[in-house]
Amino acid sequence: MQKSSGSNNQDVKQKNRMLVLKLITVNKGISRVDIAKMTGLSKMTVGNIVTELIEQGIVTEKALPNSPLIQNSTGNYGRKPIMLTLSPDSPCICGMLIKRELCQIVLGDLSGFIFEQITYEYSTLQDGDALIEMLIRGFHILMARTERSVLAISIASLGPLNSSDGIILNPPYFYGIENFPITSVIQKLTGLPTFLVNDANAGALAEKLYGIGKDIPNFTYLHIMNGIGTGLVLKDSLYNGDTGQSGEIGHTSINFAGPQCACGNKGCLDLYANVDNMRQKIRELSPFYPDSPLVSVSHPTWCDIVDCANKKDNLAIIAIEEFCSYVSYALINTLNLLNIATLIVGYDSSLDGFIIEDIIKNKLSRTLLSANYDKITVIHSRFNGDAPLIGSIAFIADKVFSHNLPLSR
């Protein structure tokens, strides 16, 4: 039976307080009048909440330098509107991002702004303890650089994970690290509440709080990095599944007769849509495209291939086309199942261009069940490939805004 709980005046007050703080945070400059209009709260209630947040050093108010002067009823111009923003002394969040060959440790505020960052690259890890040592070293370096209080730590990691129990399960090709209780170890060493989230889910939450998905109730976030993952936002909330393993699209089969994947499944998307296969395609076709810039690159990176494709290089386009074909096979299953018409795609690239989004949209529009009556929207992430890193901050901010984590320790 589903549990239900009542609410009291204190609950309502705290809910209103977090609602006001969220609006101030994600809008990066908003007036008290605008908050009252958007929430339906009285001006007095908004004023009381704002005064409290200012007194606690969480929010500040000032006239923004680029704000236009206000014209009154007599035609004269008055002072610039006073806008509310997050205080530079407000509590911050420690975010961590774990990839196969790189980890990043950052400090950011509730608005998703990252003000300190450390990056470590590696080609191998001896064990989980080596990973912990790296993360903790970066954490202490960053803590020495700030006097702001830290609310919590959020770790966005490649999966599969058991997020609810804070365990990295068995990511393929991750140096044998598996069933590793990373959150309990980090929490013990730092004394801070620590959480674990799938990297693609973190990316989806970054888009929902701070990015393109802010006003989109349902969307799929597709993250392309060292593997492919998706994050799902349904009815304005991140969908985690029972244990945080939702969105593992890279380990859904697109060929049941295909080769065995390290995850145990057969014909997984990751076995087909990857940079190694793109390089192989480029090598095979390079004699037919001698003028392609990729011919002279012995080991082209993802960015090399994408940037060349965006510059209309035919060899790069062929490699990207095949990659996107594989991805679309898996996406069609996901989007048909959930009936979602918006896809946000995040990946690294050095140049402007949307060839990946254009190809994927074209393929989905031809095969998706809903395409005949619902326009398919495919958008490039506002954060390029950094959405999961920003999402590690967003994950904690969302807990604060939803009253699941206290704003002070």
N, C-alpha and C positions, 0 to 999 in steps of 0.2 A: 504494500500500500504506500502511495506517495505521502511523504510527510508534509505537513503544512505548519506554518508558524505565523503568529500574529505580529503586530508591530505596535510600538508605543511612540510617544511624542519625541523621545530621544532618537529613535530610529529614523523618524521622518526628518528631524533636524539634521542628522548626519547625512542622510541621503541627499537633502537639498544642498548641503555644504559641498559635498563631493560633485554634485551636478554643476554647481557654480564654478568650482575649481576646474573641472574638466573643460568647460566652455572657455574659461580664461586661458587655459593651457593650450588647447588645440587651435584656438583662433589667433593667438599671438598678437593681441591688441583688440580689446572689446570694451565697450562702455557699460556702465551699470544699467543704463536705460535699455541697451540691446539685450542684456542678460534677462531683464524682467520681461521683455517682449518674447524672447525665445523660450523661456521656461514657464511663463504664466504666474510666476511668483510676484508678490507685491514689491514695490520699490523699497519699502521699509525692510522687508525680509532680505532682499538682495543687499541692501546697504549694511545691515547688521552682519551678514555673512562676510561681506568684503572687508568690513572694518576688522573683524576677527582675524581673517587671513592676513591682512596687512600687519596687524599687531604681532602676529606669530612669525613674521618675516618670510611668509610663503609667497605673498603677492605684493606687487608694488604698483603704483599708478603714476602716470606722467603723460604730458602732452607729447604725442609722437611727432618727430620732426617733419615728416612728410604729410601730416594730416592737414586738410584744407580748413580755412577759417569758416566759422559758422555764420550764415547770414540770417539776421533776425527779421521780424515782421516789418520793421521800418526800412529795411534795405541796407542797414549797416552791418558790418562784419565784427563779430565778437571774437572771444578767445578760442583757441583750438580745443577740440574735445579732449577730455581726460580719459586716457585708455588704461585698462588694467592688463598687466603682463605678469609673468612668473618672475619672482625675485631672483636675482643672481646669487642670493644666499639661501635659497630654498633647498630642502633635502634632495639628494641626488641618488642615482641608481648605478650599480656596477653591472655591466653587461659583459658576457663572455660568448664568443662564437668559436665553435670547434669544427674544423674541416679536416680533410685527410692530410693535407700538407701545410696547414697554417692554422694558427689560433690567434684571436684578437681579444684583448681585454680593454674595456672602455669605461669611462664615467660619463653619464649623461643625466639630463634633468627630465622632469615629467613631460616636457614638450617634445622629447625625442632628440633634443640638441646634444650632440656629443662634444665635450670640451677637453677630454683627455683620452689618449689612445696609445696602446702598445701592441705591436704585431710581432709574433714569432713564427718563423718558417722552419720546417723540418722535413726530412725525407724518410725518417723512420722514428718509431718510438719503442723503447724497450718494453714498457708495460704501462698500465694505468697510473702507477706512481710517478712515472716520468711526466705524464700529462699533467697531473696534479701539481707537481713541482713547478712547471712552467706557468700554469695559471696563477698559482699563489705568489710566485715571484713578481709577475706583472701586477697583481692586485696590490701588493705592498708598495711597489714603486708608485702606483697611481695614488694610493692613500696618502703617501708622503707629499704629494703635489697639491692637495686640497685640504681646506679646513671645514668643508661642508659635511654634514652628517650623511651617512649612506643608509638608505632604507632597507635594501635587500640586494641579493645577487641573483641574476637570471642567466642561465646557461642555455644558449641555442646551439643545438648539436645535430650533426648528421645522424640518421637513424638506421635501423629501428630502435626506438626507445620505449621504456615504460615510464612515461613522464610523471604519472601519479605517484610512483614509488621512487622516482629520481634515479633510474637505472639506465645506463647505456647497455643495450642488449647485445646485439651481434652485428654491427655494421660491416658489410662486406669490405674486404681489403683494408681494414683499419688496424693493422699490425697485431692482430690477435687479441685486441682488447674486447672483452665481452663480459656481460653480466656484472658491470662495474657500477657500484653504488656512488656515483659521483657527487650527488647533492649532499648526502650525509657526511662525506669526507670534507667537502668544501665548507659546509656549515660548521663542522667541528673546529676547523682550522681558523675560521674567520669570526665565528660568533654571530654571523648574520643569517637571517632567513634566506634559504637558497632554493631555487626552483629550476626545473629542467623542462625545456620545450623543444620540439622538433624544429629544425631550422626553417623549413618551408611554412610551418604554422606561425612561426615568429614573423616571417616576411608578410604573411597575410594580415597579421595583426598590425604591423607597421603601416600597411596600406589603409587599414580600416581606421586607425586612430589619426594618422598624420598625412595620409597620402590620397591617391585618386579614389580609393574605395570609401572615403568618409561618408558619402551620401548614397552609397550603393548597398542595399540590404543583403543581396545575395551575390557572391562572386567566388571564382576559383583563382587562387594565386599560383602560378606555375613558376617554380624556381629552377633555373638551369645553372648548375655549377659542376662540381665533381660528382655527377649523378643528377637525377631529376626527381623533384618532389613537388607536391601540391599542398596548399593550405586552403581550407574551406571556411568561408564566412557565410553562415546561414541565419537569416532573420536578424542581421546586425550583430551577431555574436560568432566568435571563433568556435568552430566545431572540432573538438579534440578526440572524440571517441571515448571509449571506456578507460583506456590507459594512455592515451596520447599518441597512438600509432596511426591515426587517420592520415590520409594523404600520401601514403607510400606508393605513388603511381609508378615509380621506377621499378618496382618489384611486382607489377602486375604483368601477366603474360600477354604478349601480342603474337606468340607463336607456340602453340601447345606441343608441337613437334620439334621445338628448338633446343639449343644446348642447355645444359644444366647451369643454373646460376649459383653463385656462392651462397645465396639466401636459401637454397633448397628447391626453389621453383624452376620451371623450365620456360625458356623463351622470354625472359623478362625484358622489359623496355630498355633497361640500362645496358643490356648486352648488345643492343642495336644502335641506340641513339647515344653515341659517345664520341669524344674527340679522336680517339684512336681509329675508329672506323672512318671518320671524316678524313683523317690523314691518309688512310689506305686508299680511299676513293680518289683523293688528290694525286697520289703517286701513280695510280693506274691510268688516270686520264691526262696527266701532265704532258705526255708527248703530243697530245692533240691541242694543247693550249700553251704553247711555248712562251707566249708573251705575258702570261699571268704572273703577277708578283709572287705568288705562292710557289712557283716552280723553283725559285732560288732560295727558298727557306727550307732547311732540312727538317725542322721539327715545328711546324706552324702551331701556334697556340689558338685557343678558342677566339680570343680577340683578333688575332691576325685574320682568321677565316671570316669572322663576322664583319670586320671592317672592310675587307676586300669585297665581300658580297654587297655591302651597302654602297660601295663605289662602282657597282655594276660589273665586277669581274665575273666572267662566265664560269670559270672553274670553281670559284668559291660558291657561286649560286647553286651549282649542281650539288656540291657537298651539303650545303644548307638545306636544299630542297629534299634530299633523301633523309636528312636528320629530322626535318619537320614532318615528313610523311610518317615516320615511326612514331613520333610524339603524338600526332593527330589520331593514330589508331587507338592509343590508350585514352586520350582525352575524350574521344567520342563516347567510349563506354562510361566514363565518369560523368560527363555532361548530360548524356541521355538518362542516366540513372537519377540524377538530381534535378534535371530540368533547370540548369543555370545557363544564362545567356551572356554573362560577362566573364571574360578571362583577362587577368592582369599578369603580364610576363616580366620576370626579373632576371637579368643576366648582366655580365660585364661587357662593355664595349667602349672603344675610345672615340668613336665618331658618331655623329647623329645619323639616325636612319632606322627604319622599321621594317626591314625586309623579312625578319623572322615573324613578326606579328602579321604582316601582309600575307605571307605564305600560309601560316596556320589558319588565319581567318578564311582564306580561300578554300582550304581543304575542309574546314568545319562547315562552311556554308553549303558545300555540296553534299554532305553526308549526315549532318546532324538532324535528328528527327524534327526538332522544333524550328529548323532554319526556314521553313516555308511560311511560318506565321510569326516568328519572333526574331528580330534582327540580332545577329551575333556580333558582339563587341569584343575586340581584342586590343588591349592597351598595353603600352610599354610602362613598366614600373617607374614611378617618379624617382625612385632611389637606385635605379639601375640594378647592380648586383648587391647593393648594401642593405636591402630590406631586412634580411635575417639579423644582421648586426643591430640595426635600429630597432628591430622587433624584440631583441632581448631587453631593451629598455622599455618598449611598449608593453611587454608582458607584465612587468611590475606596475607600470602606470595604470594599466587596466585593472589590476587588483586593487590599487588605491582608489580609483574612481568608482569601482563597484563595491566599495566598503568591505573588501576581503583582506585588506592589509592596512594597518594603522599608518597614518601620515607621520607619526613621530615615534621614536623608539625610547 
